[in-house]
């Protein structure tokens, strides 16, 4: 395997943003009398498309508003929040991104978040220009778990799937990489440790471990 490019997920992989997503959902749902514990919510919805979470929440709690309204309001709350409150980095994330760039690898950011959610984070952290391409859910008709976002990133970088590897933290992300015929390393975070990563190429404990392994492959 000759690796020319690394394609990173964002939420839960590079930034510890699950708590931000939870807080935005909590603010949105409070007027409806709906309350989740953070660990329960994140275990249930981490990595899933926002509209899917909205549909389930609406159905389970018999809410009068549409799932589209819930999703759009959640996007709005999140994008407003991260303009002034950046989520913390996952351990070793900055080191890995800078090292990969220095190594001359191509890099893509492939996220299930909306562009107006992702860009304030990437630009605020100074990461945006490190990536050769940034693909969000807004750039494809079928977002993760479909393979379309990864296929678009590969096309943009002019890299074949067999010469690239994805880094993900959820079953949804691993499935998306699988659907794009990409090798994928799964690195669980505290909310996704029980996800089924059996179809990941490898499972690792941290981005640091991933980088050490990647160097052995170059």
Residue pairs with C-beta under 8 A, 6 or more apart in sequence:
1 162
1 163
1 165
1 183
1 217
2 163
3 105
3 163
3 164
3 165
3 214
3 217
3 218
4 105
4 106
4 159
4 163
4 164
5 105
5 106
5 107
5 108
5 132
5 154
5 157
5 159
5 163
5 164
5 165
6 100
6 105
6 106
6 107
6 108
6 164
6 165
6 166
6 167
6 214
7 107
7 108
7 109
7 110
7 150
7 153
7 154
7 164
7 165
7 166
7 167
7 177
7 182
8 14
8 97
8 107
8 108
8 109
8 110
8 166
8 167
9 110
9 111
9 112
9 166
9 167
9 168
9 169
9 170
9 173
10 17
10 109
10 111
10 113
10 118
10 121
10 122
11 17
11 18
11 21
11 47
11 111
11 112
11 113
11 169
12 18
12 46
12 47
12 90
12 169
12 170
12 189
12 191
12 192
13 90
13 93
13 167
13 168
13 169
13 173
13 187
13 189
13 207
14 89
14 90
14 93
14 97
14 109
14 127
15 86
15 87
15 88
15 89
15 90
15 93
15 121
15 125
16 87
16 88
16 89
16 90
16 189
17 82
17 87
17 121
18 42
18 46
18 189
18 191
19 38
19 42
19 87
20 78
20 81
20 82
20 85
20 87
21 42
21 45
21 74
21 78
22 36
22 38
22 41
22 42
23 81
24 74
24 77
24 78
24 81
25 36
25 41
25 45
25 53
25 57
25 74
26 35
26 36
27 77
28 70
28 73
28 74
28 77
29 35
29 36
29 57
29 61
32 61
32 63
32 65
34 57
34 61
34 63
36 44
39 191
42 191
43 191
43 192
43 194
45 53
45 56
46 169
46 170
46 189
46 191
46 192
46 195
47 112
47 144
47 169
47 170
47 171
47 172
47 173
47 192
47 195
48 170
48 172
49 112
49 137
49 143
49 144
49 172
50 71
50 74
50 75
50 112
50 114
51 67
51 68
51 71
53 71
54 67
54 68
54 70
54 71
54 74
55 67
57 63
57 67
57 70
58 65
58 66
58 67
58 70
63 70
75 114
75 116
75 117
78 113
78 117
79 114
79 116
79 117
79 120
82 117
82 120
82 121
82 124
83 120
83 124
86 120
86 121
86 124
86 125
87 121
89 125
90 189
90 207
91 206
91 207
91 208
92 206
92 207
92 208
92 211
93 207
94 125
94 127
95 207
95 208
95 211
96 207
96 208
96 210
96 211
97 107
97 127
97 130
98 130
99 211
100 107
100 211
100 214
101 107
101 130
103 218
105 218
106 132
106 157
106 159
106 164
107 130
107 131
107 132
108 131
108 132
108 133
108 134
108 135
108 153
108 154
108 156
108 157
109 118
109 122
109 127
109 131
109 133
109 134
109 135
110 135
110 144
110 149
110 150
110 153
110 166
110 176
111 118
111 134
111 135
111 136
111 137
111 149
112 136
112 137
112 143
112 144
112 149
112 172
112 173
113 136
113 137
114 136
114 137
114 138
115 134
115 136
115 138
115 139
117 136
118 134
118 136
119 128
119 134
122 128
122 131
122 134
128 134
132 156
132 157
133 153
133 156
133 157
135 149
135 150
135 152
135 153
135 156
136 149
137 143
137 144
137 149
139 149
139 152
140 146
140 148
140 149
140 152
141 148
142 148
143 149
144 172
144 173
144 175
144 176
145 171
145 172
145 173
145 175
145 176
145 179
146 176
146 179
147 176
147 177
147 178
147 179
147 180
147 181
147 182
148 180
149 176
150 161
150 166
150 176
150 177
150 179
150 180
150 182
151 180
154 160
154 161
154 164
154 180
154 182
157 164
161 180
161 181
161 182
162 181
164 182
164 183
165 182
165 183
165 184
165 185
165 201
165 214
166 173
166 176
166 177
166 180
166 182
166 183
166 184
166 185
167 184
167 185
167 187
167 207
167 210
168 174
168 176
168 177
168 184
168 185
168 186
168 187
168 200
169 186
169 187
169 188
169 189
169 192
170 192
170 195
171 192
171 195
171 196
171 197
173 184
173 186
174 184
174 186
174 195
174 197
174 199
174 200
175 199
177 183
177 184
178 184
178 199
183 201
184 200
184 201
185 200
185 201
185 202
185 203
185 204
185 210
185 213
186 195
186 197
186 200
186 202
186 203
186 204
187 203
187 204
187 205
187 206
187 207
187 209
187 210
188 195
188 197
188 203
197 203
202 213
204 210
204 213
